Amino acid sequence: MIKAQKIADWLESHWIAPAYIGCLLSGLFLFFFVAASNTMAGWLYVISGIGLALLAIAAILPERILRNIDIRRNPITPVSAGDLLTIELVLKNTSNQSKTLIQVQDLLPYVLSQPVTEAIETIAPHGTYVWNYSLPTQRRGIYRWQSVQLRTAAPLGLFWCQRSRLVKAIAVVYPTVLPLTQCPLIDEMGRDRSLQFNSDRSAQSATEGITRSLRPYRWGDPTRLVHWRTSARYSELRVRELEVLTGGQELVICLDSALAWEVSDPSRSFSEVFEQAVTTASSLYFYARHRNLNVKLWTAGTGLVQGNRNVLEALAGVEPKEDHHSGSLPSLPLIWLTQTPVGLSTLPPGSRWVLWKSSEFSGRQAETEIVSEVHSNPGIVIQPDRPLQLQLQGMLKR
């Protein structure tokens, strides 16, 4: 059955393939011709001759209908994961004859969606037909495909003809960016670096600065930042959040893409933990941009990348276990996103880290490895059972 289907598909794409009614009529007219040869009855010759002529016309016309149809694909606007991807194809009839009853199929990559089909009733001579459709996106990535199939059995429906056209497409789906309201990973790095920059005035810089907002007191906040007048008015402690002057400060968010990240679900072809790391990288990057930091992205495959669009495209295409083309890590303070605690102690001074536990480092062994590696660089250990956004906005592990 499968072999017969392959033969039918080959015939349809290279020549023509008979439909069920086409096979039935072919057998019937052949029977009339054999009967006419045996009986020498003229009326049987007439029926068989008309039938064979009808079959010949039905076999020639479908391939002619698919000629002189140009297909153009408009550029696909990048979207974020979870949004709808809009795809637009423009079919133009360059002939003087109308094109009727055509089936168009866009052969999308299977990781993005199943092939999408559209039925076109007619395209006027020298006219165009614009086909728009939208796809839901669930996972970031850079998707490429290049085939559009045209198929018809018009005008008699006895034979199918299919032709493939080369129409290249690139769809970019950006990773999710979490709306962080705060992030100690970046906030504390900005404060630490500003203190180092003004080391000769460290006593003054500990309390001065433009008040950005007031918030309720949290355990561990320095008492020098308490705004006593507002605290007395609301009968609860309120703490000043100072606007950190970050002009010229540089920060690098580094994704350990050379690592073979663990796949938690064997039924899936991608690592959910690595996808979380990519989401973390994009979220931290745009939070740092919001705080006016001079932030860059580093991956093993691309090296240092800067600029919103360049960073999003790099994160859309990054995969675990990449070839290491970019050399060693930059010597600037960085945020290291990884699944192994090995090497955390060798990060540049003032760096931070985000760690996802793997089966190799679990339980007490992981805690021991982290304590032995961290020293003066604090960070976050991501727990799989808690929301990622809340953990990135939480306190650091020291």
Residue pairs with C-beta under 8 A, 6 or more apart in sequence:
8 17
9 17
11 17
12 151
12 160
12 161
12 162
13 162
13 163
13 164
15 63
15 161
16 59
16 62
16 63
16 159
16 160
16 161
17 159
17 160
17 161
18 26
18 158
18 159
18 160
19 153
19 157
19 158
19 159
19 160
21 157
21 158
22 55
22 58
22 157
22 158
22 159
25 51
25 54
25 55
25 158
26 55
28 51
29 47
29 48
29 51
29 52
29 55
30 48
32 44
32 47
32 48
32 51
33 44
33 45
33 48
33 52
35 41
35 44
36 42
36 44
36 45
36 47
36 48
54 156
54 158
55 158
57 156
58 155
58 156
58 157
58 158
58 159
59 158
59 159
61 154
61 155
61 156
62 152
62 153
62 154
62 159
62 160
62 161
63 161
63 163
65 99
65 100
65 101
65 102
65 152
65 154
65 155
65 161
66 102
66 150
66 152
66 161
66 163
67 95
68 93
68 94
68 95
69 91
69 92
69 93
69 94
69 99
69 102
69 123
69 150
69 165
70 91
70 92
70 94
71 89
71 90
71 91
71 92
71 148
71 165
71 167
72 89
72 90
72 92
72 167
73 87
73 88
73 89
73 90
73 167
73 168
73 169
74 88
74 89
74 90
76 85
76 86
76 87
76 169
76 170
76 171
76 172
77 86
78 171
78 172
78 173
78 174
78 312
78 313
78 316
79 85
79 137
79 172
79 173
79 174
80 137
80 140
80 173
80 174
80 175
80 176
80 177
81 137
81 138
81 139
81 140
81 173
81 174
81 175
81 176
82 136
82 137
82 138
82 176
83 137
84 134
84 135
84 136
84 137
85 134
85 135
85 136
85 137
85 171
85 173
86 132
86 133
86 134
87 106
87 116
87 132
87 133
87 134
87 135
87 169
87 171
88 130
88 131
88 132
89 104
89 106
89 130
89 131
89 148
89 167
90 128
90 129
90 130
90 131
91 104
91 120
91 123
91 128
91 129
91 130
91 131
92 123
92 126
92 127
92 128
92 129
93 99
93 123
93 124
93 125
93 126
93 127
93 128
93 129
94 126
95 125
95 126
96 125
96 126
97 125
98 122
98 123
98 124
98 125
99 120
99 122
99 123
100 121
100 122
100 123
100 154
100 155
101 119
101 120
101 121
101 122
101 152
101 153
101 154
101 155
102 119
102 120
102 123
102 150
102 151
102 152
102 154
103 117
103 118
103 119
103 120
103 150
103 151
103 152
104 117
104 118
104 119
104 120
104 131
104 148
104 149
104 150
104 151
105 115
105 116
105 117
105 118
105 148
105 149
105 151
106 115
106 116
106 117
106 133
106 145
106 148
107 115
107 145
107 147
107 148
107 149
108 114
108 115
108 116
108 135
108 143
108 145
109 143
109 144
109 145
111 139
111 141
111 143
111 269
112 135
112 137
112 141
112 143
112 171
113 135
116 133
116 135
118 131
118 133
120 129
120 131
123 129
137 173
139 173
139 270
139 275
140 173
140 174
140 175
140 176
140 275
140 278
140 315
140 316
141 173
141 316
141 317
142 170
142 171
142 172
142 173
142 313
142 316
142 317
143 169
143 170
143 171
143 172
143 173
144 168
144 169
144 170
144 171
145 168
145 169
146 166
146 167
146 168
146 169
147 164
147 165
147 166
147 167
148 164
148 165
148 167
149 162
149 163
149 164
149 165
150 162
150 163
150 164
150 165
151 160
151 161
151 162
151 163
152 160
152 161
153 159
153 160
153 161
172 312
172 313
172 316
173 316
174 282
174 312
174 313
174 315
174 316
175 275
175 278
175 279
175 281
175 282
175 312
175 315
175 316
176 279
176 282
176 283
177 279
177 282
177 283
177 286
178 279
178 283
178 388
178 389
178 392
179 389
180 283
180 284
180 287
180 389
180 392
180 393
181 393
182 393
183 284
183 287
183 392
183 393
184 393
184 394
184 395
184 396
185 284
185 335
185 352
185 354
185 379
185 380
185 392
185 396
186 251
186 284
186 287
186 288
186 291
186 293
186 335
187 244
187 291
188 352
188 378
188 396
189 251
189 333
189 335
189 350
189 352
190 244
190 246
190 249
190 291
190 293
191 244
192 350
193 246
193 249
193 333
193 350
194 205
194 244
194 245
194 246
194 249
195 202
195 205
195 206
196 350
197 249
198 204
198 205
206 224
207 224
207 225
208 242
209 242
209 243
209 244
209 245
210 242
210 243
211 227
211 240
211 241
211 242
211 243
212 241
212 242
212 243
213 240
213 241
214 227
214 230
214 238
214 239
214 240
214 241
215 238
215 239
215 241
216 236
216 237
216 238
216 239
217 226
217 231
217 236
217 237
217 238
217 239
218 239
220 395
221 239
225 239
225 240
225 242
226 237
226 238
226 239
226 240
227 238
227 239
227 240
230 238
231 237
231 238
244 291
246 291
246 292
246 293
246 294
247 292
248 294
249 293
249 294
250 293
250 294
250 295
250 296
250 332
250 333
251 288
251 293
251 294
251 295
251 296
251 332
251 333
251 334
251 335
252 295
252 296
252 297
252 298
252 304
252 330
252 332
252 333
252 334
252 335
253 281
253 284
253 285
253 288
253 295
253 296
253 297
253 298
253 334
253 335
253 337
254 297
254 298
254 299
254 329
254 330
254 334
254 335
254 336
254 337
255 277
255 278
255 281
255 297
255 298
255 299
255 300
255 315
255 318
255 337
256 277
256 300
256 336
256 337
256 338
256 339
256 340
257 299
257 300
257 301
257 318
257 319
257 320
257 321
257 322
258 300
258 321
258 322
258 323
258 324
259 320
259 321
259 338
259 339
259 340
260 320
260 321
261 271
261 273
261 274
261 277
261 320
261 321
261 339
262 271
262 273
262 339
262 358
262 359
263 270
263 271
263 272
264 271
264 272
264 273
265 272
271 320
273 339
273 356
273 358
274 320
276 356
276 382
276 388
277 337
277 338
277 339
277 354
277 356
278 315
278 318
279 388
280 337
280 354
280 388
280 392
281 297
281 315
281 337
282 311
282 312
282 315
283 389
283 392
284 335
284 392
285 295
285 297
285 311
286 308
288 295
289 295
289 308
295 306
296 304
296 305
296 306
296 330
297 304
297 305
297 306
297 311
297 314
297 315
298 304
298 305
298 326
298 329
298 330
298 334
299 305
299 314
299 318
299 322
299 326
300 322
300 323
300 324
300 325
300 326
301 318
301 322
301 323
301 324
301 325
301 326
302 314
302 318
302 326
303 325
303 326
303 327
304 326
304 330
305 311
305 314
329 336
329 347
329 348
330 348
331 348
332 348
333 348
333 349
333 350
333 351
334 347
334 348
334 351
334 352
335 351
335 352
335 353
335 354
336 344
336 347
336 351
336 352
336 353
336 354
336 379
337 353
337 354
338 353
338 354
338 355
338 356
339 355
339 356
339 357
339 358
340 355
340 358
340 360
340 361
341 355
341 361
341 366
341 369
341 370
341 373
342 369
342 373
343 373
344 353
344 355
344 370
344 373
344 374
344 377
344 379
345 372
345 373
345 374
345 375
345 377
347 353
347 377
349 376
349 377
350 377
351 377
352 377
352 378
352 379
352 380
352 396
353 374
353 377
353 379
353 380
354 379
354 380
354 382
354 392
355 370
355 379
355 380
355 381
355 382
356 382
357 366
357 381
357 382
357 384
361 369
366 381
370 381
370 397
374 397
374 398
378 396
378 397
378 398
379 396
379 397
380 391
380 392
380 394
380 396
380 397
381 397
382 388
382 391
383 391
